[in-house]
Amino acid sequence: MSVYSIDPLQDRRWEELIKAHASASIFHTVGWLEALHRTYRYKPVLFTTSPAGQALTNGIVFCRIKSYLTGSRLVSVPFADHCCPLTRSSSELAELLIYLQRARQEEKYKYFELRALGCRAQEIEASLGLTNSQSFIYHELDLRPDLETLFRGFHRSCVQRKIRRAEQEALSYQQGTADDLLAQFYRLLVLTRRRHGLPPQPLSWFRNLRDCLGIAFKVHVASRDCQPIASILTLRHKDTVVYKYGCSDARFHNLGAMPFLFWKMMVEAKAPGLQFFDLGRSDREDQGLITFKEHLGATRSDLNYYRFPAQFAATGNFRRTDSARKIFSHLPNSLLRAAGYLLYRHVG
């Protein structure tokens, strides 16, 4: 069986496959890939067994990352929580992965990486030599019950009480895509990333996401007395709303702004009939975030990343080093933003 490489930004068949395939997500879309290309100059490529002129029936999408710091590699796809191969069978997936193993060597990529959620990469891990390089906890919330049932499903003291506290404090809520909302989100993101010892991604990334994803992109902001104190950024695909980024001012954590935002977003999602809330990945050691998501009533599952060849399974980046975290946590805002601008294109 032959394998073909195509440009998913130019071939309209890719959008048709995304619409039809049950495992497709926002991270497969042309909008996400275009935002990556505009911000970081990553070049997307799609591998498929479908020849030109025929309907596209399968595909694995990657971005080519070329970096003098971290080397050249294929990632499916950068900054996505998950991005499953869109195939119809294990044999079809195996054919594509066998081809990728050869192509990686011929094109001199260090490795290729799959970010697998509920798809068949794990089934053939042993036989094809893919190695589990990272493992996360993934959470999803079923939005199909009515709002009263959803609210009752929240942890009484950790979520319900905090939402009521936010309402008593008369926190205001705004959502949309306007420049001022994006600026409020980004200011809070810089605060949060500093608190975690990480640089923020460049503002251009979020602007490009907004411009490329259109109505699928939304910023939500909670404020007290006109001062933004918490924000989340969500994406929408088919019947699913995706929580992608969250940030806050730690001085106001006692006011319950984050549970308040999640509740507001759920109420909004129910109106057009969205059915699922993708709460994304959590590091296994981040017990606080895992607990928060489960207090919302979400169910958990494993999210595994796979690499080939095996010797690159443990390759890390600046996020994993304590010394880097200490440096980032003490940089002035201008240098912290500059660090993110310079570094993120190397770690996708």
ABEGO torsion letter per residue (X at the ends): XBBBBBBAAABAAAAAAAAABAABBAAABAAAAAAAAAAAGBBBBBBBABBBGBBBABEBBBBBBBBAAAEBBBBOBBGBABBBBBBABAAAAAAAAAAAAAAAAAAGBABBBBBBBGBAAAAAAAAAGBBBABBBBBBBBBAABBAAAAAAABBAAAAAAAAAAAAAAGBBBBBEABAAAAAAAAAAAAAAAAAAGBBBBBAAAAAAAAAAAEAABBBBBBBBGGBBABBBBBBBBEABBBBABBBBBAAAAAAGAAAAAAAAAAAAAAAAGBABBBAEBBBAABAAAAAAAAAAGBBBBBBBBBBOBAAAAABBBAAABAAAAAAAAABBAAAAAAAAAAAAAAAX
